[in-house]
Amino acid sequence: YLLCASGDFVKMYSVATEETLRLLGGHADLVTGVQLNPHNHMQLYSSSLDGSIKLWDFMDGIPIKTFTVGCKLLALYALASYEDVLFVVVPESAERDTFQLVSVKLPKAAGQDVEAKEMSVVLHGVDASPKCIAFGREGEYVASVKEFNLQVYFFKRKQLNRFSVSAVKTKSGKNHFTCIACHPTEDCIATGHADGKIRLWRNFHHKRDYTYSTLHWHHDAVMDLAFSVEGTNLLSGGVESVLVLWQNGSDCQKDFLPRLGSPIEHISLSPDGALCCTLHTDNRITIINSNLRFSKSIQGLIKSTDVKTGLVVDPRTKALVLNGEPGHLQFYCLQSDQQLFSLDIVQRQYIHQAGLNQTDLVKVAFSAQGKWLATVEEREDVTDPELQLKLWFYDEETQSFKLNTRINMPHEDHITDMCFRATDEVEDDSLILVTAGRDCVFKVWVMVEDTDPEAQQSVSWSCDFVGSYHNYQAYNCCFSEDGSLLAVSFEETVTVWDSVTWDLKCTFCYPPGKIRNICFGRLTCSKYLISATDYGFLCCWNLLSCALEWSAHLNILVLQPDPLSEYMAAVSWLSKESSLFVFKPNEPRPTYVQRNLCKEKIQLAAFVPRDEPEVIGSEKYLWLRRSQLFFLTDTQELMTLSTKSLEERLTPSSKQLAVEESLPVTPFSLLLGKHRQQQSQEDTDLGKLVVRNKREQDSPAVKELLHTPAHVLPSASFLCPIFINSLLISKENKSAEEVPDEVEMKSEKTEDDSDEERDVTEMEQEDTSPVELLGEVTCKLSKSQEKELRKIRKMDYSWISAF
């Protein structure tokens, strides 16, 4: 298994299949460290910015204990030579942006949540990065690097030695420290530097007589170092995307694993030394065999420097589509958190060099069924920008997109937006693509039969119509749901065009401000057009009356309609926080408001249709029933809103059984919990409070039976009478009148096998205490009426909740 920190979760992957096996959730902030318990390799420690350390049974995904330290934890280290002691990096309280390494004593107190306040400082002035601290041979010393200084602290002698490198600026940059690793069996420290050099320090017990040797291959900063388990080899990685293996610390003997795709950020080795894994800047983990051969790759969402394409949903696979590697389009599966595939759009070699104007992918659009894909790529040039519009069709045989038409310079200036007309007809007959540009025009592209006898395909795309409005720059375009109208925004004006004749139907231009976003309403709200301006107005226009229906003063950055309902999501940015507003265009009051959704600026959003509509109890979350809303922030973090609790989301659907905290997690208690949940759900559905005289789960005998470990329980013959007696109902509490009723009801129960015992208790209560309504006494029901009522009560009305 491979365990790694991912956001506020710890993910567990299978090394053999690359799939995510488990998600360990419970931290309230970023997870900053994961370490196997050196005294029990089935357990894992994790630290977080939320100030807690959690101990997990990672095989079962169960948190065993939570130790609250009470301050931000930026790195975590666990040593075999120290029992019940962990080392963490925390901020120094006196000054900002300074950190210290402290040891935390883990108390052996009972209970799941324990405070760990017993800390002692080991080193002051350390770097916040986990790569800048390493523990030496059997935990005898700890070494830390920061800027141009190296600190080594010896625990037994309580001695601190400091060393420094002279601040020399070389061709590849300064030579300050970037990372550190300690030899597992010898007194040797390896440090990486920003100029690409690796130094091997020896004899550092003495402040003056220390020595170091230098290894140099990297042309830029060494980003991480790791010794092999035996210490015979040293691994290093950096921006070259090459894993370098140095044998016996020699400059002459080295092996390489090149072309790993993107810069190496972290290197980690398995405890047995059989595998090595590298973490890359493009959010990928590569698993490598000990003989330096590529084994597996786990690719998550690629963090692109700038997501110019926006968040687009592939109608075919429901994958999220956006910029990936330079010049590529990534198809990212939200369910498995892995990349489905990457499509090379630009089809040119990307050169990793700063300052070069290289061709980049800037716009993407899918047709309604996902059969056609349109892409725009451009090379940024101040004087003469290069543009290409490409149309791709999906080939069923190869199960990938093939290039159909390439159009050079479709517009004279940058393309600002494009969209396909969504229709229910046979797609090829009525398919239209519209592009809007800063050259003050929008263009309509249609499919035509290819007359060239040498052409490989039967159809190609060509321009059918060019539209403009008062020589203003065109910014946004979108089609109405039925495809009959096209809206194009020209700076401060929204224009509406007939998509058959291309006649200008009407214009909207209130209030002032450049239009940022426009979209049509859907289903029952299809007569509305919504626009957001950079002056901070959200406007709703009625297309039938051509009048402003309502407006709201909001600084909307993102406006996204749900393709499967009338709801729209708008994200505003104000006072350095993002807020979410969900509304229907026909109602000026929002359905759902979430202030301070996050501190980052949300730049993009997308509604992704669900495979199955979700059952949602709360009315304010009904808009999430058919689609799920995803956001991308300016820090390239993908977020979503969920109506489920953390436990429900982390538990696989096959194992989603209710577990009460009071019960141990055993198969028997899981089944009991599920049964109890079903009963309470039925009670809620009936809308009636049911009082039971004796709940078997509340019995002390049952609780004792469930709580006591099996190996210390007395014999079954001793427990059986106690258990049986606890289930018997006492007769002393009942009046003489009640007993015949109970017998009578039980006889009815034999007639109708589907009746449950709780019905008996309900009817019994209703009979013994008649309810007075406005001074009248209700009549007692006959047996047949009671039977009819029970049948009605058992009917399933859950389908009403869908409306």
Secondary structure, DSSP 8 states (H G I E B T S, - for coil): -EEEEETTEEEEE-TTT--EEEEEE--SS-EEEEEEETTEEEEEEEEETTSEEEEEETTTTEEEEEEE--S---EEEE-TTSTTEEEEEEE-SSSTT-EEEEEEE----SSSEEE---EEEEEEEE-SSGGGEEE-GGGSEEEEEETTEEEEEETTTTEEEEEE----EETTEE--EEEEEE-SSSSEEEEEETTSEEEEEE-TTSSSS-EEEEEE--SS-EEEEEE-SSSSEEEEEETT--EEEEETT-SS-EEEE---SS-EEEEEE-TTSSEEEEEETTSEEEEEETTS-EEEEEE-----S---S--EE-TTT--EEEE-STTEEEEEETTTTEEEEEEESS-S-----TT---EEEEEEEE-TTSSEEEEEEEE--SSS-EEEEEEEEEETTTTEEEEEEEEE-SSSS-EEEEEE---SS-HHHH-EEEEEETTS-EEEEEEEE---TT-SSSEEEEEEEEE-STT--EEEEEE-TTSSEEEEEETTEEEEEETTT--EEEEE--SSS-EEEEEE--GGGTTEEEEEETTSEEEEEETTTTEEEEEEE--EEEEEE-TTSS-EEEEEEETTEEEEEEE-TT-SS-SEEEEEEESS-EEEEEEEE-SS-----SGGGGGGSSEEEEEEETT--EEE--SS-HHHHHS-GGG-----TTS---HHHHHHHHHHHHHHHHHHHHT-----S--GGG-HHHHHHHHS-GGG---HHHHHHHHHHHHS--STTS-TTHHHHHHHHHHHHHH-TT--HHHHHHHHHHHHS--EETTEE-----HHHHHHHHHHHTS--GGGGG-
